[in-house]
Amino acid sequence: MDLMTAITQRRSVRAFGQEPIDPAVLSQMIEAARVGPSAANRQPLEYLVVTDPETCQALYECLKWAAYIAPHGDPPPDGRPTAYVVVLRNQELELAAQAAYDVGAAIQTILLVAVAQGLGACWLRSVNVPRAGGLLGVPEGYTLDSVVALGRPAEQPVRVDLAPGDAGLEVIKYWRDQSGLHHVPKRALEAVLHWNRFGRRQPG
């Protein structure tokens, strides 16, 4: 799969097949994130991969999904993730004001590797951090920042490209139709691209 295909096909998946993921694929995700950009090259991120079924179930109970349509966006009991990547920030190494940028770059890399490997993924920040940290044995000196849920996709959310004039918080809310198909609105390219000076919509 070429890079642009992976980028444009990536959607947050919230229903998963139950076959296990090859540990080598999970390691590849972390290898890709490891070599990515980092503020001042401090490299504060570490990754805790969860594949044990009992631990996956316990971690699932620490998460909240799809706030706009809760609880309809929760994975079904037979469609929950089969693996997670938990992103940790080493407080001794991080530049606190820059940590969010390191995390964003790393997780986008993980998501794109997942798509390229035929996996579905969902980045979650609505996490019961004390409960999840205790479950996973996260020590003092580390911040549990995010969780990426993973598995073989059991749904195919669709992108809805908005018209250039569409704006406001109401039009960007994702939804599910009567068949359960998940729709994700995206602002039009013409609405977000400026050339050489703000407001110029054409190159040159």
C-alpha positions in Angstrom: 0.0 0.0 0.0 1.4 3.4 -0.9 1.6 6.2 1.6 -1.2 8.4 0.3 -3.6 5.4 0.1 -2.8 4.5 3.8 -3.4 8.2 4.8 -6.7 8.6 3.0 -8.1 5.2 4.0 -7.3 5.5 7.7 -10.4 5.9 9.8 -11.0 5.2 13.5 -12.3 1.6 13.8 -14.4 0.6 16.7 -15.3 -3.0 15.8 -12.7 -5.7 15.4 -12.3 -9.3 14.4 -11.0 -11.6 17.1 -7.9 -13.2 15.4 -4.7 -12.3 17.2 -2.1 -9.9 15.7 1.3 -11.1 14.9 3.8 -9.8 17.5 6.2 -9.0 14.7 3.7 -6.5 13.3 3.2 -4.8 16.6 7.0 -4.6 17.0 7.1 -3.0 13.6 4.7 -0.3 14.7 6.9 0.6 17.6 10.0 0.5 15.5 8.4 3.0 13.1 7.3 5.3 16.0 10.7 5.0 17.7 12.6 6.6 14.8 10.2 9.5 14.3 10.6 13.2 15.1 11.0 14.2 18.7 11.4 17.7 20.3 15.1 18.4 21.0 15.5 14.6 20.2 14.7 13.9 23.9 12.8 10.7 22.9 10.6 10.5 26.0 8.1 8.0 24.7 7.9 4.4 25.6 5.3 1.9 24.5 3.5 -0.9 26.4 2.0 -3.4 24.1 -1.0 -5.4 25.5 -2.0 -8.7 23.9 -3.0 -10.9 26.8 -6.8 -11.5 26.4 -7.6 -11.0 30.1 -5.5 -7.8 30.3 -7.1 -6.5 27.1 -10.5 -7.0 28.6 -9.5 -5.2 31.8 -8.0 -2.3 29.9 -11.1 -2.1 27.7 -13.0 -1.3 30.9 -10.8 1.7 31.4 -11.7 3.4 28.1 -14.5 5.6 26.7 -15.3 5.5 23.0 -16.9 7.8 20.4 -18.2 10.6 22.6 -20.5 12.1 19.9 -22.6 8.9 19.7 -21.9 7.1 23.0 -22.7 4.4 23.7 -23.5 3.4 20.1 -19.8 3.7 19.1 -18.6 1.2 21.8 -17.2 -2.0 20.3 -19.6 -4.9 20.6 -18.8 -7.7 23.1 -17.7 -9.9 20.2 -15.8 -7.1 18.5 -13.4 -5.7 21.0 -9.7 -4.9 20.3 -7.3 -7.8 20.4 -4.3 -5.7 21.2 -3.4 -2.2 22.5 -0.4 0.1 22.4 -0.2 2.2 25.5 1.9 5.3 25.0 3.9 6.4 28.0 5.8 9.7 28.6 9.0 9.5 30.6 8.8 12.6 32.7 12.6 12.8 33.2 13.2 13.0 29.5 10.2 15.0 28.1 10.0 18.7 27.5 6.5 19.1 29.0 5.4 21.9 26.6 6.4 19.8 23.6 5.2 16.3 24.7 1.9 16.5 22.8 3.8 16.9 19.5 5.9 13.9 20.2 2.8 11.9 21.0 0.9 13.0 17.9 3.8 12.2 15.6 4.3 8.8 17.1 0.7 7.8 17.1 0.0 8.9 13.6 2.9 6.7 12.6 1.5 3.8 14.5 -2.0 4.3 12.8 -0.5 4.4 9.3 1.5 1.2 9.9 -1.7 -0.4 11.2 -3.6 0.5 8.0 -0.7 -0.7 5.8 -0.8 -4.0 7.6 -4.6 -4.4 7.1 -5.4 -3.6 10.7 -8.0 -1.3 12.2 -7.0 1.2 15.0 -8.5 3.8 17.2 -6.6 6.4 19.2 -8.1 6.9 22.6 -7.4 9.7 25.2 -10.5 9.2 27.3 -8.8 6.8 29.7 -9.2 6.1 33.4 -5.5 6.7 33.9 -5.2 5.7 37.6 -7.0 2.4 36.9 -5.2 1.6 33.7 -1.8 2.6 35.2 -2.4 0.3 38.1 -3.5 -2.5 35.9 -0.4 -2.3 33.8 2.1 -1.5 36.5 3.1 1.9 35.2 5.7 3.3 37.6 6.1 6.7 39.1 7.9 9.1 36.8 5.8 8.0 33.7 2.6 9.6 32.4 0.1 7.3 30.6 -0.8 9.6 27.7 -2.8 7.6 25.2 -4.1 4.2 24.2 -4.3 2.8 20.6 -6.8 0.0 20.2 -6.0 -2.5 17.5 -7.5 -5.5 15.6 -8.6 -6.7 12.3 -11.3 -4.3 11.2 -14.9 -5.6 11.4 -16.3 -2.3 10.1 -15.4 0.1 7.3 -16.2 3.7 8.3 -16.6 6.1 5.4 -15.3 9.6 4.9 -17.7 12.4 4.0 -16.1 15.3 2.3 -17.9 18.5 3.3 -18.6 21.4 0.9 -16.1 24.3 1.1 -18.7 26.5 2.8 -19.6 24.0 5.5 -18.3 25.2 8.9 -19.0 25.0 12.5 -19.0 22.3 15.2 -22.3 20.7 14.2 -21.2 19.7 10.7 -18.0 17.9 11.8 -19.7 15.5 14.2 -19.4 11.9 13.0 -22.6 9.7 13.0 -23.9 6.2 12.3 -26.7 5.6 9.9 -29.6 3.2 10.4 -27.5 0.3 9.1 -24.8 1.1 11.6 -22.3 2.5 9.0 -20.0 5.1 10.6 -19.7 8.4 8.7 -16.8 10.8 9.4 -17.1 14.3 8.0 -13.8 16.0 6.8 -13.5 19.7 5.9 -12.9 20.4 2.2 -9.4 20.9 0.9 -10.5 24.3 -0.5 -11.5 25.4 3.0 -8.2 24.6 4.6 -5.5 25.3 1.9 -4.0 28.8 1.5 -1.3 29.7 -1.0 1.5 32.2 -0.1 -0.9 34.5 1.9 -3.9 33.7 4.1 -7.0 33.7 2.0 -5.4 33.1 -1.4 -7.0 29.9 -2.7 -4.9 29.4 -5.8 -1.1 28.9 -6.2 1.0 31.6 -7.8 
